[in-house]
Structure formats: structure tokens, C-alpha cells
Amino acid sequence: MTDTVDLLERTTTAASRVVANVKPNQLDNPTPCTEWTVRDLLNHMIGCARCSAARPAASAPRSPVRDAG
């Protein structure tokens, strides 16, 4: 698990550096994926990050301990 967390942290840090340098006039530029613009790719990345952040909370196991009262 630690390797996965470390890899995610390094990936997020690297992606953040790239995203921070995108200028507004570059948002409609093409990407290597010919069907996607920079804007499309950023929207996809943000959507994936939001879903990933929400998923652990939504799927967290419930406590097996019940309130005795």
C-alpha cells in the first residue's frame, strides 16, 4: 500500500506542476489525443480526482461495533 500511496503522491505533484503552468490561452490547444483539448484533459483529470477522493469515504467499511443502548 505504501508504494501505491507514494506513487500517487509523486504523480499528483508532477501533474500539479504541469497544470500550474497552463495559461488560459492554451486551454483550447490540442493534446496528443486528437479528440481532446487541454481544457478537456484538465476537466477529465479534475473529475477523476474528485471521484477518487470521494470513493474511499463512500466505500469505507462500517464499524462492526454496534451501540449497545
C-alpha contacts under 8 A as a table, 3 or more apart, distances in Angstrom:
res1	aa1	res2	aa2	distance
1	M	4	T	5.14
1	M	5	V	6.30
2	T	5	V	5.08
2	T	6	D	6.01
3	D	6	D	5.08
3	D	7	L	6.02
4	T	7	L	5.09
4	T	8	L	6.11
5	V	8	L	5.07
5	V	9	E	6.14
6	D	9	E	5.11
6	D	10	R	6.20
7	L	10	R	5.17
7	L	11	T	6.04
8	L	11	T	5.07
8	L	12	T	5.98
9	E	12	T	5.14
9	E	13	T	6.11
10	R	13	T	5.14
10	R	14	A	6.19
11	T	14	A	5.20
11	T	15	A	6.06
12	T	15	A	5.13
12	T	16	S	5.95
13	T	16	S	5.12
13	T	17	R	6.43
14	A	17	R	5.30
14	A	18	V	6.61
15	A	18	V	5.17
15	A	19	V	6.12
16	S	19	V	5.09
16	S	20	A	5.93
17	R	20	A	5.24
17	R	21	N	6.65
18	V	21	N	5.44
18	V	22	V	6.85
19	V	22	V	5.34
19	V	42	L	7.81
22	V	26	Q	6.45
22	V	27	L	7.47
23	K	26	Q	5.36
23	K	27	L	7.08
24	P	27	L	5.58
25	N	28	D	7.15
26	Q	29	N	5.24
26	Q	38	V	6.98
27	L	37	T	6.76
27	L	38	V	4.90
27	L	39	R	4.72
28	D	37	T	5.37
28	D	38	V	5.91
28	D	39	R	6.11
29	N	37	T	5.44
29	N	38	V	5.70
29	N	39	R	7.99
30	P	33	C	7.59
30	P	34	T	6.49
30	P	35	E	7.97
30	P	36	W	6.37
30	P	37	T	4.49
30	P	38	V	6.15
31	T	34	T	6.12
31	T	36	W	6.05
31	T	37	T	5.56
31	T	38	V	6.03
33	C	36	W	5.58
34	T	37	T	7.67
36	W	39	R	7.79
36	W	40	D	5.51
36	W	41	L	6.37
37	T	40	D	5.07
37	T	41	L	6.33
38	V	41	L	5.12
38	V	42	L	6.15
39	R	42	L	5.16
39	R	43	N	6.11
40	D	43	N	5.15
40	D	44	H	6.16
41	L	44	H	5.02
41	L	45	M	6.15
42	L	45	M	5.04
42	L	46	I	6.11
43	N	46	I	5.18
43	N	47	G	6.06
44	H	47	G	5.10
44	H	48	C	6.13
45	M	48	C	5.17
45	M	49	A	6.16
46	I	49	A	5.07
46	I	50	R	6.17
47	G	50	R	5.15
47	G	51	C	6.21
48	C	51	C	5.14
48	C	52	S	5.99
49	A	52	S	5.06
49	A	53	A	6.04
50	R	53	A	5.14
50	R	54	A	6.15
51	C	54	A	5.16
51	C	55	R	5.98
52	S	55	R	5.29
52	S	56	P	7.32
53	A	56	P	6.61
53	A	57	A	7.75
54	A	57	A	5.68
54	A	58	A	6.35
55	R	58	A	5.06
55	R	59	S	6.01
56	P	59	S	5.20
56	P	60	A	5.60
57	A	60	A	5.31
63	S	66	R	7.47
